[in-house]
Amino acid sequence: MELLTERLLPFAREHIVPIVLCLLGLICLDFGMVSLFTATGSEEELTFKPVQKDVSTKNNPEAKQDKKILVDVSGAVTNPGVYVLTSDSRVQDAIVAAGGMAGTVDSAKVAQNLNLAAPLTDGAKLYIPVAGEQMVTSSGGSTNSSAASKAVAGTSTALININAADESELDTLPGVGEVTAGKIIDNRPYQNIQELLDKEVVGQATFEKIKESISVY
């Protein structure tokens, strides 16, 4: 035994560094194996929570479509009345709901001035122009819509219907040129004249000039 000790001791002193490194390696290996088996044993206890889906109307197109709006459709349609439509409906949808355009429709005015792709809002009033319709003047008489829009100041004047007037009629309004008239047509229909401001079709100054000369009937 003493002989073995005498032989191993010099060897250990000579190779002390490799021996220490081997011992450290064995310790690290043992620690790793223990950690691995511990993690494996608890694997079945792990639980995962499902991702919560955003069901708000902002990210749910179907929820948006479930919202309803009321639209009053009148004029040259088969069945005038108030209709319940989805919130993403367009002017064309309201006309279809009312049975389509009647034979009395002013097709030229519709083609030139009515934006069938315009979105609708709750409580909107949609008027389809009737061919040859007469407009009631402020004095109680009636006159052709084109002639009425060009009435001279000081005589009986008619209010211009911003939902039905063509570009030439709108162009007669003070402060309204070809570009503004086009914007008025593109943003139809209007529930009230105030929507010219709400939809940023005209500025406050122009609105003050034309508000006494327009209507949405």
C-alpha positions, 0 to 999 in steps of 0.5 A: 500500500505504501509502495502504491502511495509512493508511486501515485503521489509523484504522478498526482503532483506532476499531473495535478492540473489535468486531474482537477480539470477532469474532476470539474468536468465530471461534476458539471456532467453530473449536474447537467444530467440531474437538471435534464432528468428534473426537467423531463419529469416535470414536462407533463405539468407544463400548461399553455394558455390559448391566445386570446382572440380580439373579437372587437368590431375593429378586427372582426368584419362580420361584427361590423356587418351586423350593425344596422342603419336606417335609410329613407329612400324616396323619389323615383323608386318603386317602393319609397320608404325607410329601409334597414340596411347593413352599416357598409351599404352603398347608395346602390344597395338602398335603391335595390332595397326600395325595389329599384328605380321607377320608370319616372326616374330622370336617368340623365340626372342619375347618371351625371350626379348620383354616386351609386358607390357612395357609403350610407350613414344611419338616418340618411335621406336618399332622393332619386330625381324624377324626370320633369319634376317641378320645384316649389319656389319660396313664393309658393309657385313652381318652376323647372329645377334648371330654371329655378337654380338660375333665378335672378336675385330679387325675384322668387328663387328656388332652393337648389337640392344638393342631392339632385342638382347637376353640376351646372346648377351647383355652379350657379351658387356663389363661391361654387365652381366646377371643382366644388360642384364635383365634390358636392356630387361625389359626397352624396347623399346628404341628410342635411346641408350641415354635412357639407361642412362635416364631410369637408366638401366646402369651407365655412366661408363658402357655406355661409354664402350658399346655406340660404340657397340650398336644401336636401329635400 
